[in-house]
């Protein structure tokens, strides 16, 4: 199932949460430029911290609103 998209040319950074091709959520740990829909950002985290937290296997991420 695809989600609604609002793709625009952006540059990502560590912690950016992106909707990729309408059907995948991606958390970036490095910079990248492409047509994406930005969903949100995990503030105050570095790319190295994200790589350490995610490790090398599958990852389950839970999103919540406060």
Predicted model as a PDB file, atoms N, CA, C, CB and O in Angstrom, pLDDT in the B-factor column:
MODEL        1                                                                  
ATOM      1  N   UNK A   1       0.832  -1.168   0.000  1.00 76.00           N  
ATOM      2  CA  UNK A   1       0.000   0.000   0.000  1.00 76.00           C  
ATOM      3  C   UNK A   1       0.885   1.243   0.000  1.00 76.00           C  
ATOM      4  CB  UNK A   1      -0.952  -0.008   1.206  1.00 76.00           C  
ATOM      5  O   UNK A   1       1.795   1.355   0.822  1.00 76.00           O  
ATOM      6  N   UNK A   2       0.631   2.159  -0.898  1.00 85.00           N  
ATOM      7  CA  UNK A   2       1.377   3.404  -0.950  1.00 85.00           C  
ATOM      8  C   UNK A   2       0.717   4.466  -0.079  1.00 85.00           C  
ATOM      9  CB  UNK A   2       1.492   3.896  -2.392  1.00 85.00           C  
ATOM     10  O   UNK A   2      -0.507   4.523   0.044  1.00 85.00           O  
ATOM     11  N   UNK A   3       1.549   5.298   0.517  1.00 88.00           N  
ATOM     12  CA  UNK A   3       1.087   6.423   1.323  1.00 88.00           C  
ATOM     13  C   UNK A   3       1.093   7.685   0.468  1.00 88.00           C  
ATOM     14  CB  UNK A   3       1.974   6.608   2.586  1.00 88.00           C  
ATOM     15  O   UNK A   3       1.804   7.732  -0.535  1.00 88.00           O  
ATOM     16  N   UNK A   4       0.320   8.714   0.835  1.00 91.00           N  
ATOM     17  CA  UNK A   4       0.327   9.971   0.076  1.00 91.00           C  
ATOM     18  C   UNK A   4       1.725  10.586   0.082  1.00 91.00           C  
ATOM     19  CB  UNK A   4      -0.701  10.970   0.661  1.00 91.00           C  
ATOM     20  O   UNK A   4       2.396  10.624   1.114  1.00 91.00           O  
ATOM     21  N   UNK A   5       2.148  11.063  -1.079  1.00 92.00           N  
ATOM     22  CA  UNK A   5       3.497  11.619  -1.235  1.00 92.00           C  
ATOM     23  C   UNK A   5       3.428  13.093  -1.572  1.00 92.00           C  
ATOM     24  CB  UNK A   5       4.277  10.867  -2.323  1.00 92.00           C  
ATOM     25  O   UNK A   5       2.468  13.577  -2.172  1.00 92.00           O  
ATOM     26  N   UNK A   6       4.475  13.791  -1.167  1.00 92.00           N  
ATOM     27  CA  UNK A   6       4.676  15.187  -1.533  1.00 92.00           C  
ATOM     28  C   UNK A   6       6.165  15.354  -1.822  1.00 92.00           C  
ATOM     29  CB  UNK A   6       4.186  16.172  -0.393  1.00 92.00           C  
ATOM     30  O   UNK A   6       6.846  16.158  -1.186  1.00 92.00           O  
ATOM     31  N   UNK A   7       6.662  14.580  -2.798  1.00 93.00           N  
ATOM     32  CA  UNK A   7       8.088  14.564  -3.094  1.00 93.00           C  
ATOM     33  C   UNK A   7       8.582  15.925  -3.555  1.00 93.00           C  
ATOM     34  CB  UNK A   7       8.392  13.521  -4.148  1.00 93.00           C  
ATOM     35  O   UNK A   7       7.929  16.619  -4.334  1.00 93.00           O  
ATOM     36  N   UNK A   8       9.762  16.284  -3.047  1.00 94.00           N  
ATOM     37  CA  UNK A   8      10.448  17.489  -3.491  1.00 94.00           C  
ATOM     38  C   UNK A   8      11.944  17.251  -3.373  1.00 94.00           C  
ATOM     39  CB  UNK A   8      10.007  18.735  -2.662  1.00 94.00           C  
ATOM     40  O   UNK A   8      12.383  16.404  -2.595  1.00 94.00           O  
ATOM     41  N   UNK A   9      12.725  17.995  -4.140  1.00 95.00           N  
ATOM     42  CA  UNK A   9      14.181  17.862  -4.103  1.00 95.00           C  
ATOM     43  C   UNK A   9      14.672  18.401  -2.762  1.00 95.00           C  
ATOM     44  CB  UNK A   9      14.858  18.622  -5.302  1.00 95.00           C  
ATOM     45  O   UNK A   9      14.552  19.594  -2.482  1.00 95.00           O  
ATOM     46  N   UNK A  10      15.228  17.508  -1.934  1.00 93.00           N  
ATOM     47  CA  UNK A  10      15.753  17.905  -0.633  1.00 93.00           C  
ATOM     48  C   UNK A  10      17.078  17.211  -0.378  1.00 93.00           C  
ATOM     49  CB  UNK A  10      14.750  17.580   0.488  1.00 93.00           C  
ATOM     50  O   UNK A  10      17.430  16.248  -1.058  1.00 93.00           O  
ATOM     51  N   UNK A  11      17.795  17.702   0.594  1.00 95.00           N  
ATOM     52  CA  UNK A  11      19.004  17.045   1.088  1.00 95.00           C  
ATOM     53  C   UNK A  11      18.711  16.530   2.487  1.00 95.00           C  
ATOM     54  CB  UNK A  11      20.236  18.019   1.088  1.00 95.00           C  
ATOM     55  O   UNK A  11      18.188  17.258   3.330  1.00 95.00           O  
ATOM     56  N   UNK A  12      19.049  15.280   2.726  1.00 95.00           N  
ATOM     57  CA  UNK A  12      18.803  14.671   4.024  1.00 95.00           C  
ATOM     58  C   UNK A  12      20.023  14.821   4.916  1.00 95.00           C  
ATOM     59  CB  UNK A  12      18.434  13.195   3.867  1.00 95.00           C  
ATOM     60  O   UNK A  12      21.121  15.129   4.452  1.00 95.00           O  
ATOM     61  N   UNK A  13      19.810  14.598   6.198  1.00 95.00           N  
ATOM     62  CA  UNK A  13      20.888  14.572   7.173  1.00 95.00           C  
ATOM     63  C   UNK A  13      20.589  13.499   8.201  1.00 95.00           C  
ATOM     64  CB  UNK A  13      21.069  15.953   7.850  1.00 95.00           C  
ATOM     65  O   UNK A  13      19.536  12.862   8.158  1.00 95.00           O  
ATOM     66  N   UNK A  14      21.515  13.301   9.124  1.00 96.00           N  
ATOM     67  CA  UNK A  14      21.341  12.285  10.161  1.00 96.00           C  
ATOM     68  C   UNK A  14      20.055  12.534  10.941  1.00 96.00           C  
ATOM     69  CB  UNK A  14      22.550  12.271  11.116  1.00 96.00           C  
ATOM     70  O   UNK A  14      19.808  13.642  11.419  1.00 96.00           O  
ATOM     71  N   UNK A  15      19.247  11.496  11.060  1.00 96.00           N  
ATOM     72  CA  UNK A  15      18.004  11.579  11.820  1.00 96.00           C  
ATOM     73  C   UNK A  15      16.776  11.913  10.999  1.00 96.00           C  
ATOM     74  CB  UNK A  15      18.149  12.584  12.876  1.00 96.00           C  
ATOM     75  O   UNK A  15      15.662  11.823  11.515  1.00 96.00           O  
ATOM     76  N   UNK A  16      16.935  12.296   9.735  1.00 97.00           N  
ATOM     77  CA  UNK A  16      15.768  12.596   8.900  1.00 97.00           C  
ATOM     78  C   UNK A  16      14.963  11.327   8.644  1.00 97.00           C  
ATOM     79  CB  UNK A  16      16.204  13.234   7.559  1.00 97.00           C  
ATOM     80  O   UNK A  16      15.519  10.265   8.363  1.00 97.00           O  
ATOM     81  N   UNK A  17      13.647  11.458   8.749  1.00 96.00           N  
ATOM     82  CA  UNK A  17      12.722  10.356   8.474  1.00 96.00           C  
ATOM     83  C   UNK A  17      12.029  10.680   7.158  1.00 96.00           C  
ATOM     84  CB  UNK A  17      11.673  10.152   9.649  1.00 96.00           C  
ATOM     85  O   UNK A  17      11.355  11.702   7.037  1.00 96.00           O  
ATOM     86  N   UNK A  18      12.199   9.807   6.180  1.00 96.00           N  
ATOM     87  CA  UNK A  18      11.782  10.063   4.805  1.00 96.00           C  
ATOM     88  C   UNK A  18      10.826   8.977   4.334  1.00 96.00           C  
ATOM     89  CB  UNK A  18      13.002  10.144   3.872  1.00 96.00           C  
ATOM     90  O   UNK A  18      11.021   7.797   4.627  1.00 96.00           O  
ATOM     91  N   UNK A  19       9.792   9.382   3.603  1.00 94.00           N  
ATOM     92  CA  UNK A  19       8.946   8.427   2.886  1.00 94.00           C  
ATOM     93  C   UNK A  19       9.595   8.205   1.527  1.00 94.00           C  
ATOM     94  CB  UNK A  19       7.452   8.946   2.744  1.00 94.00           C  
ATOM     95  O   UNK A  19       9.721   9.133   0.728  1.00 94.00           O  
ATOM     96  N   UNK A  20       9.999   6.986   1.279  1.00 90.00           N  
ATOM     97  CA  UNK A  20      10.711   6.637   0.054  1.00 90.00           C  
ATOM     98  C   UNK A  20       9.780   5.886  -0.882  1.00 90.00           C  
ATOM     99  CB  UNK A  20      11.963   5.791   0.364  1.00 90.00           C  
ATOM    100  O   UNK A  20       9.269   4.820  -0.541  1.00 90.00           O  
ATOM    101  N   UNK A  21       9.564   6.445  -2.058  1.00 89.00           N  
ATOM    102  CA  UNK A  21       8.739   5.860  -3.111  1.00 89.00           C  
ATOM    103  C   UNK A  21       7.327   5.522  -2.639  1.00 89.00           C  
ATOM    104  CB  UNK A  21       9.404   4.617  -3.647  1.00 89.00           C  
ATOM    105  O   UNK A  21       6.684   4.630  -3.192  1.00 89.00           O  
ATOM    106  N   UNK A  22       6.846   6.224  -1.627  1.00 91.00           N  
ATOM    107  CA  UNK A  22       5.467   6.078  -1.191  1.00 91.00           C  
ATOM    108  C   UNK A  22       5.162   4.857  -0.347  1.00 91.00           C  
ATOM    109  CB  UNK A  22       4.609   6.056  -2.355  1.00 91.00           C  
ATOM    110  O   UNK A  22       4.040   4.703   0.135  1.00 91.00           O  
ATOM    111  N   UNK A  23       6.175   3.960  -0.157  1.00 91.00           N  
ATOM    112  CA  UNK A  23       5.850   2.738   0.574  1.00 91.00           C  
ATOM    113  C   UNK A  23       6.902   2.284   1.582  1.00 91.00           C  
ATOM    114  CB  UNK A  23       5.621   1.651  -0.392  1.00 91.00           C  
ATOM    115  O   UNK A  23       6.797   1.189   2.134  1.00 91.00           O  
ATOM    116  N   UNK A  24       7.904   3.107   1.824  1.00 90.00           N  
ATOM    117  CA  UNK A  24       8.938   2.739   2.795  1.00 90.00           C  
ATOM    118  C   UNK A  24       9.330   3.955   3.620  1.00 90.00           C  
ATOM    119  CB  UNK A  24      10.177   2.148   2.085  1.00 90.00           C  
ATOM    120  O   UNK A  24       9.519   5.042   3.074  1.00 90.00           O  
ATOM    121  N   UNK A  25       9.454   3.780   4.930  1.00 91.00           N  
ATOM    122  CA  UNK A  25       9.995   4.825   5.785  1.00 91.00           C  
ATOM    123  C   UNK A  25      11.472   4.538   5.987  1.00 91.00           C  
ATOM    124  CB  UNK A  25       9.238   4.901   7.152  1.00 91.00           C  
ATOM    125  O   UNK A  25      11.860   3.406   6.278  1.00 91.00           O  
ATOM    126  N   UNK A  26      12.292   5.566   5.832  1.00 93.00           N  
ATOM    127  CA  UNK A  26      13.733   5.428   5.934  1.00 93.00           C  
ATOM    128  C   UNK A  26      14.246   6.459   6.933  1.00 93.00           C  
ATOM    129  CB  UNK A  26      14.416   5.601   4.544  1.00 93.00           C  
ATOM    130  O   UNK A  26      13.854   7.625   6.891  1.00 93.00           O  
ATOM    131  N   UNK A  27      15.131   6.019   7.837  1.00 94.00           N  
ATOM    132  CA  UNK A  27      15.800   6.942   8.754  1.00 94.00           C  
ATOM    133  C   UNK A  27      17.234   7.085   8.259  1.00 94.00           C  
ATOM    134  CB  UNK A  27      15.747   6.430  10.258  1.00 94.00           C  
ATOM    135  O   UNK A  27      17.991   6.114   8.227  1.00 94.00           O  
ATOM    136  N   UNK A  28      17.593   8.291   7.880  1.00 95.00           N  
ATOM    137  CA  UNK A  28      18.913   8.533   7.306  1.00 95.00           C  
ATOM    138  C   UNK A  28      19.961   8.753   8.379  1.00 95.00           C  
ATOM    139  CB  UNK A  28      18.872   9.727   6.379  1.00 95.00           C  
ATOM    140  O   UNK A  28      19.692   9.362   9.415  1.00 95.00           O  
ATOM    141  N   UNK A  29      21.168   8.246   8.116  1.00 93.00           N  
ATOM    142  CA  UNK A  29      22.300   8.476   9.008  1.00 93.00           C  
ATOM    143  C   UNK A  29      23.394   9.274   8.309  1.00 93.00           C  
ATOM    144  CB  UNK A  29      22.860   7.145   9.515  1.00 93.00           C  
ATOM    145  O   UNK A  29      24.379   9.655   8.942  1.00 93.00           O  
ATOM    146  N   UNK A  30      23.235   9.534   7.007  1.00 94.00           N  
ATOM    147  CA  UNK A  30      24.162  10.348   6.226  1.00 94.00           C  
ATOM    148  C   UNK A  30      23.366  11.290   5.345  1.00 94.00           C  
ATOM    149  CB  UNK A  30      25.109   9.462   5.372  1.00 94.00           C  
ATOM    150  O   UNK A  30      22.137  11.231   5.299  1.00 94.00           O  
ATOM    151  N   UNK A  31      24.079  12.157   4.647  1.00 94.00           N  
ATOM    152  CA  UNK A  31      23.417  13.068   3.719  1.00 94.00           C  
ATOM    153  C   UNK A  31      23.104  12.359   2.410  1.00 94.00           C  
ATOM    154  CB  UNK A  31      24.290  14.305   3.461  1.00 94.00           C  
ATOM    155  O   UNK A  31      23.789  11.419   2.007  1.00 94.00           O  
ATOM    156  N   UNK A  32      22.051  12.837   1.760  1.00 93.00           N  
ATOM    157  CA  UNK A  32      21.644  12.333   0.459  1.00 93.00           C  
ATOM    158  C   UNK A  32      20.730  13.390  -0.145  1.00 93.00           C  
ATOM    159  CB  UNK A  32      20.929  10.925   0.566  1.00 93.00           C  
ATOM    160  O   UNK A  32      20.024  14.086   0.586  1.00 93.00           O  
ATOM    161  N   UNK A  33      20.732  13.518  -1.442  1.00 93.00           N  
ATOM    162  CA  UNK A  33      19.839  14.450  -2.133  1.00 93.00           C  
ATOM    163  C   UNK A  33      19.032  13.694  -3.167  1.00 93.00           C  
ATOM    164  CB  UNK A  33      20.633  15.602  -2.799  1.00 93.00           C  
ATOM    165  O   UNK A  33      19.577  12.939  -3.972  1.00 93.00           O  
ATOM    166  N   UNK A  34      17.714  13.907  -3.135  1.00 92.00           N  
ATOM    167  CA  UNK A  34      16.834  13.234  -4.080  1.00 92.00           C  
ATOM    168  C   UNK A  34      15.443  13.816  -3.912  1.00 92.00           C  
ATOM    169  CB  UNK A  34      16.831  11.685  -3.863  1.00 92.00           C  
ATOM    170  O   UNK A  34      15.243  14.718  -3.099  1.00 92.00           O  
ATOM    171  N   UNK A  35      14.485  13.312  -4.667  1.00 93.00           N  
ATOM    172  CA  UNK A  35      13.082  13.710  -4.500  1.00 93.00           C  
ATOM    173  C   UNK A  35      12.446  12.817  -3.446  1.00 93.00           C  
ATOM    174  CB  UNK A  35      12.299  13.620  -5.852  1.00 93.00           C  
ATOM    175  O   UNK A  35      12.179  11.640  -3.692  1.00 93.00           O  
ATOM    176  N   UNK A  36      12.207  13.384  -2.280  1.00 92.00           N  
ATOM    177  CA  UNK A  36      11.666  12.646  -1.147  1.00 92.00           C  
ATOM    178  C   UNK A  36      10.490  13.399  -0.545  1.00 92.00           C  
ATOM    179  CB  UNK A  36      12.750  12.405  -0.085  1.00 92.00           C  
ATOM    180  O   UNK A  36      10.284  14.581  -0.821  1.00 92.00           O  
ATOM    181  N   UNK A  37       9.725  12.700   0.279  1.00 95.00           N  
ATOM    182  CA  UNK A  37       8.729  13.315   1.147  1.00 95.00           C  
ATOM    183  C   UNK A  37       9.276  13.221   2.567  1.00 95.00           C  
ATOM    184  CB  UNK A  37       7.312  12.614   1.014  1.00 95.00           C  
ATOM    185  O   UNK A  37       9.414  12.132   3.124  1.00 95.00           O  
ATOM    186  N   UNK A  38       9.585  14.387   3.146  1.00 94.00           N  
ATOM    187  CA  UNK A  38      10.109  14.404   4.512  1.00 94.00           C  
ATOM    188  C   UNK A  38       8.951  14.208   5.482  1.00 94.00           C  
ATOM    189  CB  UNK A  38      10.867  15.737   4.811  1.00 94.00           C  
ATOM    190  O   UNK A  38       7.942  14.910   5.409  1.00 94.00           O  
ATOM    191  N   UNK A  39       9.104  13.247   6.393  1.00 93.00           N  
ATOM    192  CA  UNK A  39       8.082  12.938   7.391  1.00 93.00           C  
ATOM    193  C   UNK A  39       8.401  13.614   8.718  1.00 93.00           C  
ATOM    194  CB  UNK A  39       7.961  11.421   7.585  1.00 93.00           C  
ATOM    195  O   UNK A  39       7.504  14.125   9.389  1.00 93.00           O  
ATOM    196  N   UNK A  40       9.662  13.616   9.092  1.00 93.00           N  
ATOM    197  CA  UNK A  40      10.063  14.206  10.366  1.00 93.00           C  
ATOM    198  C   UNK A  40      11.557  14.103  10.552  1.00 93.00           C  
ATOM    199  CB  UNK A  40       9.341  13.531  11.526  1.00 93.00           C  
ATOM    200  O   UNK A  40      12.295  13.778   9.622  1.00 93.00           O  
ATOM    201  N   UNK A  41      12.003  14.387  11.785  1.00 93.00           N  
ATOM    202  CA  UNK A  41      13.428  14.342  12.092  1.00 93.00           C  
ATOM    203  C   UNK A  41      13.616  13.945  13.548  1.00 93.00           C  
ATOM    204  CB  UNK A  41      14.102  15.706  11.805  1.00 93.00           C  
ATOM    205  O   UNK A  41      12.911  14.427  14.434  1.00 93.00           O  
ATOM    206  N   UNK A  42      14.564  13.072  13.777  1.00 92.00           N  
ATOM    207  CA  UNK A  42      14.990  12.706  15.119  1.00 92.00           C  
ATOM    208  C   UNK A  42      16.097  13.694  15.485  1.00 92.00           C  
ATOM    209  CB  UNK A  42      15.483  11.189  15.204  1.00 92.00           C  
ATOM    210  O   UNK A  42      17.238  13.533  15.052  1.00 92.00           O  
ATOM    211  N   UNK A  43      15.771  14.701  16.270  1.00 92.00           N  
ATOM    212  CA  UNK A  43      16.713  15.768  16.611  1.00 92.00           C  
ATOM    213  C   UNK A  43      17.786  15.289  17.576  1.00 92.00           C  
ATOM    214  CB  UNK A  43      15.973  16.950  17.212  1.00 92.00           C  
ATOM    215  O   UNK A  43      17.545  14.411  18.404  1.00 92.00           O  
ATOM    216  N   UNK A  44      18.967  15.872  17.461  1.00 94.00           N  
ATOM    217  CA  UNK A  44      20.023  15.647  18.429  1.00 94.00           C  
ATOM    218  C   UNK A  44      20.709  14.301  18.353  1.00 94.00           C  
ATOM    219  CB  UNK A  44      19.484  15.813  19.759  1.00 94.00           C  
ATOM    220  O   UNK A  44      21.224  13.808  19.356  1.00 94.00           O  
ATOM    221  N   UNK A  45      20.721  13.701  17.176  1.00 95.00           N  
ATOM    222  CA  UNK A  45      21.375  12.401  17.008  1.00 95.00           C  
ATOM    223  C   UNK A  45      22.361  12.498  15.846  1.00 95.00           C  
ATOM    224  CB  UNK A  45      20.324  11.266  16.756  1.00 95.00           C  
ATOM    225  O   UNK A  45      22.090  13.157  14.842  1.00 95.00           O  
ATOM    226  N   UNK A  46      23.493  11.843  15.994  1.00 96.00           N  
ATOM    227  CA  UNK A  46      24.484  11.841  14.920  1.00 96.00           C  
ATOM    228  C   UNK A  46      24.348  10.566  14.094  1.00 96.00           C  
ATOM    229  CB  UNK A  46      25.916  11.968  15.493  1.00 96.00           C  
ATOM    230  O   UNK A  46      23.721   9.595  14.518  1.00 96.00           O  
ATOM    231  N   UNK A  47      24.937  10.590  12.932  1.00 95.00           N  
ATOM    232  CA  UNK A  47      24.942   9.403  12.093  1.00 95.00           C  
ATOM    233  C   UNK A  47      25.617   8.229  12.767  1.00 95.00           C  
ATOM    234  CB  UNK A  47      25.620   9.694  10.788  1.00 95.00           C  
ATOM    235  O   UNK A  47      25.157   7.094  12.642  1.00 95.00           O  
ATOM    236  N   UNK A  48      26.707   8.486  13.485  1.00 96.00           N  
ATOM    237  CA  UNK A  48      27.416   7.424  14.198  1.00 96.00           C  
ATOM    238  C   UNK A  48      26.535   6.813  15.289  1.00 96.00           C  
ATOM    239  CB  UNK A  48      28.718   7.969  14.810  1.00 96.00           C  
ATOM    240  O   UNK A  48      26.524   5.595  15.467  1.00 96.00           O  
ATOM    241  N   UNK A  49      25.801   7.650  16.017  1.00 96.00           N  
ATOM    242  CA  UNK A  49      24.896   7.139  17.051  1.00 96.00           C  
ATOM    243  C   UNK A  49      23.797   6.271  16.444  1.00 96.00           C  
ATOM    244  CB  UNK A  49      24.273   8.300  17.835  1.00 96.00           C  
ATOM    245  O   UNK A  49      23.425   5.247  17.016  1.00 96.00           O  
ATOM    246  N   UNK A  50      23.279   6.680  15.285  1.00 95.00           N  
ATOM    247  CA  UNK A  50      22.253   5.878  14.616  1.00 95.00           C  
ATOM    248  C   UNK A  50      22.799   4.536  14.173  1.00 95.00           C  
ATOM    249  CB  UNK A  50      21.691   6.625  13.417  1.00 95.00           C  
ATOM    250  O   UNK A  50      22.150   3.509  14.365  1.00 95.00           O  
ATOM    251  N   UNK A  51      23.987   4.532  13.582  1.00 93.00           N  
ATOM    252  CA  UNK A  51      24.592   3.269  13.151  1.00 93.00           C  
ATOM    253  C   UNK A  51      24.833   2.339  14.332  1.00 93.00           C  
ATOM    254  CB  UNK A  51      25.908   3.531  12.419  1.00 93.00           C  
ATOM    255  O   UNK A  51      24.616   1.132  14.228  1.00 93.00           O  
ATOM    256  N   UNK A  52      25.282   2.894  15.454  1.00 94.00           N  
ATOM    257  CA  UNK A  52      25.487   2.073  16.657  1.00 94.00           C  
ATOM    258  C   UNK A  52      24.164   1.487  17.152  1.00 94.00           C  
ATOM    259  CB  UNK A  52      26.144   2.911  17.775  1.00 94.00           C  
ATOM    260  O   UNK A  52      24.100   0.315  17.523  1.00 94.00           O  
ATOM    261  N   UNK A  53      23.109   2.308  17.157  1.00 92.00           N  
ATOM    262  CA  UNK A  53      21.806   1.860  17.651  1.00 92.00           C  
ATOM    263  C   UNK A  53      21.185   0.811  16.734  1.00 92.00           C  
ATOM    264  CB  UNK A  53      20.861   3.047  17.793  1.00 92.00           C  
ATOM    265  O   UNK A  53      20.579  -0.146  17.217  1.00 92.00           O  
ATOM    266  N   UNK A  54      21.325   0.974  15.426  1.00 91.00           N  
ATOM    267  CA  UNK A  54      20.689   0.072  14.473  1.00 91.00           C  
ATOM    268  C   UNK A  54      21.462  -1.224  14.290  1.00 91.00           C  
ATOM    269  CB  UNK A  54      20.534   0.758  13.143  1.00 91.00           C  
ATOM    270  O   UNK A  54      20.862  -2.253  13.977  1.00 91.00           O  
ATOM    271  N   UNK A  55      22.767  -1.203  14.475  1.00 90.00           N  
ATOM    272  CA  UNK A  55      23.566  -2.409  14.303  1.00 90.00           C  
ATOM    273  C   UNK A  55      23.571  -2.864  12.856  1.00 90.00           C  
ATOM    274  CB  UNK A  55      23.045  -3.521  15.196  1.00 90.00           C  
ATOM    275  O   UNK A  55      23.436  -2.052  11.941  1.00 90.00           O  
ATOM    276  N   UNK A  56      23.726  -4.169  12.650  1.00 89.00           N  
ATOM    277  CA  UNK A  56      23.859  -4.680  11.284  1.00 89.00           C  
ATOM    278  C   UNK A  56      22.710  -5.593  10.860  1.00 89.00           C  
ATOM    279  CB  UNK A  56      25.156  -5.424  11.150  1.00 89.00           C  
ATOM    280  O   UNK A  56      22.711  -6.080   9.730  1.00 89.00           O  
ATOM    281  N   UNK A  57      21.731  -5.840  11.730  1.00 87.00           N  
ATOM    282  CA  UNK A  57      20.620  -6.722  11.382  1.00 87.00           C  
ATOM    283  C   UNK A  57      19.343  -5.951  11.144  1.00 87.00           C  
ATOM    284  CB  UNK A  57      20.400  -7.745  12.470  1.00 87.00           C  
ATOM    285  O   UNK A  57      19.365  -4.736  10.946  1.00 87.00           O  
ATOM    286  N   UNK A  58      18.229  -6.660  11.164  1.00 89.00           N  
ATOM    287  CA  UNK A  58      16.924  -6.024  11.023  1.00 89.00           C  
ATOM    288  C   UNK A  58      16.635  -5.148  12.232  1.00 89.00           C  
ATOM    289  CB  UNK A  58      15.819  -7.080  10.847  1.00 89.00           C  
ATOM    290  O   UNK A  58      17.092  -5.428  13.341  1.00 89.00           O  
ATOM    291  N   UNK A  59      15.874  -4.091  12.007  1.00 88.00           N  
ATOM    292  CA  UNK A  59      15.554  -3.139  13.061  1.00 88.00           C  
ATOM    293  C   UNK A  59      14.056  -2.904  13.086  1.00 88.00           C  
ATOM    294  CB  UNK A  59      16.314  -1.810  12.859  1.00 88.00           C  
ATOM    295  O   UNK A  59      13.429  -2.762  12.036  1.00 88.00           O  
ATOM    296  N   UNK A  60      13.478  -2.862  14.279  1.00 90.00           N  
ATOM    297  CA  UNK A  60      12.081  -2.470  14.442  1.00 90.00           C  
ATOM    298  C   UNK A  60      12.056  -1.105  15.110  1.00 90.00           C  
ATOM    299  CB  UNK A  60      11.278  -3.528  15.278  1.00 90.00           C  
ATOM    300  O   UNK A  60      12.668  -0.906  16.160  1.00 90.00           O  
ATOM    301  N   UNK A  61      11.342  -0.163  14.493  1.00 89.00           N  
ATOM    302  CA  UNK A  61      11.260   1.199  15.011  1.00 89.00           C  
ATOM    303  C   UNK A  61       9.803   1.499  15.295  1.00 89.00           C  
ATOM    304  CB  UNK A  61      11.866   2.237  14.008  1.00 89.00           C  
ATOM    305  O   UNK A  61       8.931   1.196  14.481  1.00 89.00           O  
ATOM    306  N   UNK A  62       9.536   2.093  16.450  1.00 90.00           N  
ATOM    307  CA  UNK A  62       8.190   2.495  16.833  1.00 90.00           C  
ATOM    308  C   UNK A  62       8.121   4.013  16.865  1.00 90.00           C  
ATOM    309  CB  UNK A  62       7.794   1.892  18.208  1.00 90.00           C  
ATOM    310  O   UNK A  62       8.939   4.661  17.520  1.00 90.00           O  
ATOM    311  N   UNK A  63       7.145   4.586  16.159  1.00 83.00           N  
ATOM    312  CA  UNK A  63       6.940   6.029  16.163  1.00 83.00           C  
ATOM    313  C   UNK A  63       5.763   6.347  17.078  1.00 83.00           C  
ATOM    314  CB  UNK A  63       6.692   6.571  14.718  1.00 83.00           C  
ATOM    315  O   UNK A  63       4.776   5.612  17.109  1.00 83.00           O  
ATOM    316  N   UNK A  64       5.871   7.440  17.817  1.00 82.00           N  
ATOM    317  CA  UNK A  64       4.768   7.877  18.660  1.00 82.00           C  
ATOM    318  C   UNK A  64       4.747   9.393  18.733  1.00 82.00           C  
ATOM    319  CB  UNK A  64       4.880   7.269  20.069  1.00 82.00           C  
ATOM    320  O   UNK A  64       5.768  10.051  18.532  1.00 82.00           O  
ATOM    321  N   UNK A  65       3.575   9.939  19.022  1.00 78.00           N  
ATOM    322  CA  UNK A  65       3.419  11.374  19.195  1.00 78.00           C  
ATOM    323  C   UNK A  65       3.239  11.671  20.670  1.00 78.00           C  
ATOM    324  CB  UNK A  65       2.224  11.911  18.372  1.00 78.00           C  
ATOM    325  O   UNK A  65       2.559  10.938  21.387  1.00 78.00           O  
ATOM    326  N   UNK A  66       3.851  12.746  21.111  1.00 74.00           N  
ATOM    327  CA  UNK A  66       3.678  13.157  22.514  1.00 74.00           C  
ATOM    328  C   UNK A  66       2.899  14.436  22.585  1.00 74.00           C  
ATOM    329  CB  UNK A  66       5.030  13.329  23.215  1.00 74.00           C  
ATOM    330  O   UNK A  66       2.648  14.947  23.676  1.00 74.00           O  
TER     331      UNK A  66                                                      
ENDMDL                                                                          
END                                                                             
